[in-house]
Amino acid sequence: MNPLGVYDVLRLKRADTKRIRDSFGVLLERTVKELNGESWLGLDETVAEAKQVMRSRSFGARVNSLQDLEQAVTYHATNAGERLRKQGLYTNAVYVFIQNSPFDEADYYCGSRMVALPSATDCTLQIAKAAIWLLKKVYKQGIYYQKAGVMLMELVPEGGQQTDLFSHDASDTKKSNLMATLDSINNKYSKGTIKLASEGTEKVWAMRRSYKSPNYTGDWDELPLVK
């Protein structure tokens, strides 16, 4: 826009809208009008409802044991469930995948499977149980896996869920209270303070973080030292 004498935002604000439109089109013309207080680009105040929740990570080291994969899948299922509850949503289906690297010398394998749940849920216990069941269906021995993931699908809001005909309200209430307590404690102290036993304690599969930037503002142990 420099050939038209526009070198900064103030010049653009004062530019002739017809000349701007002829040279650059209607979108930039609307930008000029916005700068002059004329609303053209309305804000969408409603946030689109999520269609799915996905959690996955590449491993810091190759994993070939089912137990290590169960820990990784449980971790992803737990995080996906927490994110689901924050959005006030329930899931009707769980999808799990595991894969080795396509760049390995071994043949590429990506095992995946989905299962529909009896009724919509936001309970980490049910989500993790379904995810581990799926993992056992797609797991193959002798493969060094490089990545795993869990996806929650067919999401519905709390008011739009189709309940199970044979479910017990008391049981559902207990699960909701349990999840609320779990989230409350983990939010108050730190993420993972309370977790499922199947997640394990030693994450041999965890992503390498050797070059992570220091958390100067959030961790006392990572404050810079002045000598």
Residue pairs with C-beta under 8 A, 6 or more apart in sequence:
1 7
1 12
1 24
4 15
4 19
4 20
4 23
5 11
6 12
6 15
9 35
12 20
12 31
12 32
12 35
13 32
13 35
13 36
15 32
17 29
17 32
17 33
20 28
20 29
20 32
21 28
21 29
30 40
30 41
33 40
34 40
34 41
49 89
49 155
49 157
50 87
50 89
50 155
51 153
51 155
52 151
52 152
52 153
52 155
53 80
53 83
53 84
53 87
53 89
53 91
53 151
53 152
53 155
54 80
54 149
54 150
54 151
54 152
55 76
55 77
55 79
55 80
55 83
55 149
55 150
55 151
56 76
56 97
56 147
56 148
56 149
56 150
57 72
57 76
57 147
57 148
57 149
57 207
58 146
58 147
58 207
59 72
59 145
59 146
59 147
59 148
59 205
59 206
59 207
60 205
60 206
60 207
60 208
61 204
61 205
62 100
62 144
62 145
62 146
63 69
63 72
63 144
63 145
63 146
63 204
63 205
64 141
64 142
64 143
64 144
64 145
66 135
66 136
66 139
67 200
68 204
68 205
69 98
69 135
69 139
69 145
69 148
69 205
70 132
70 135
70 198
71 198
71 199
71 200
71 203
71 205
72 148
72 203
72 205
73 96
73 98
73 128
73 131
73 132
73 135
73 148
73 150
74 128
74 131
74 132
74 196
74 198
74 199
74 200
75 199
75 203
76 131
76 148
76 149
76 150
77 94
77 124
77 127
77 128
77 131
77 132
77 150
78 124
78 128
78 195
78 196
78 199
80 127
80 150
80 151
80 152
81 122
81 123
81 124
81 127
81 128
81 152
81 179
82 124
82 183
82 186
84 90
84 91
84 122
84 127
84 152
84 155
85 122
85 179
85 183
88 157
88 158
89 122
89 155
89 156
89 157
89 158
90 120
90 121
90 122
90 155
90 156
90 157
90 158
90 161
91 117
91 120
91 121
91 122
91 127
91 152
91 153
91 154
91 155
92 116
92 117
92 119
92 120
92 153
92 154
92 155
92 156
92 162
93 114
93 115
93 116
93 117
93 152
93 153
93 154
94 114
94 115
94 117
94 127
94 130
94 131
94 134
94 150
94 151
94 152
94 153
95 112
95 113
95 114
95 134
95 150
95 151
95 152
95 153
96 112
96 113
96 114
96 131
96 134
96 135
96 138
96 148
96 149
96 150
96 151
97 110
97 111
97 112
97 138
97 148
97 149
97 151
98 110
98 111
98 112
98 135
98 138
98 139
98 145
98 147
98 148
99 108
99 109
99 110
99 111
99 145
99 146
99 147
99 148
100 106
100 108
100 109
100 110
100 143
100 144
100 145
100 146
101 108
101 146
101 147
102 108
104 144
104 146
106 143
106 144
109 140
109 143
111 138
111 139
111 140
112 138
113 134
113 137
113 138
114 134
114 153
115 130
115 133
115 134
116 154
117 126
117 130
118 164
118 167
119 161
119 162
119 163
119 164
119 167
120 156
120 161
120 162
120 163
121 127
121 175
122 179
123 175
123 176
123 178
123 179
124 179
124 182
124 196
125 175
125 178
125 196
126 175
127 150
127 152
128 196
128 198
131 150
132 198
135 148
148 205
156 162
182 194
185 193
185 194
186 192
186 193
186 194
214 222
214 224
215 222
216 222
216 223
216 224
